[in-house]
Amino acid sequence: MKIVVVCGAGASSTFVAVKLRNAAAARGIPVTVEAGSVSQLDSLDGIDVILVGAHLEASVPALRDRAAASGTAVAVLPPISPAALDGARTLDLALDSRTTAL
């Protein structure tokens, strides 16, 4: 499973990506997690889940429209500091959003 975490400039998403990788490793779930910005999402091919920073919620409808064609799930992260996000709960959000998209 490939998860991409996006924020405005890609810095905050790096914190979230590290927590996701650690949570997935602790559960033995094979994932690839990348961090970046929405503007870097040229292609959604091969991406299973996009986790979007809460501050970018206004861009989510357009992103969901793009993602529908590729079967990519899109979920919004909780509106808290990336440093405060729990990796296990964030992983659950990604997994649940993928299940819902299928």
Sequence and secondary structure as in RCSB ss.txt:
>XXXX:A:sequence
MKIVVVCGAGASSTFVAVKLRNAAAARGIPVTVEAGSVSQLDSLDGIDVILVGAHLEASVPALRDRAAASGTAVA
VLPPISPAALDGARTLDLALDSRTTAL
>XXXX:A:secstr
 EEEEEESSSHHHHHHHHHHHHHHHHHT   EEEEEEGGG S  TT  EEEE GGGGGGHHHHHHHHHTTT EEE
E  SS GGG  HHHHHHHHHHHHHHH 
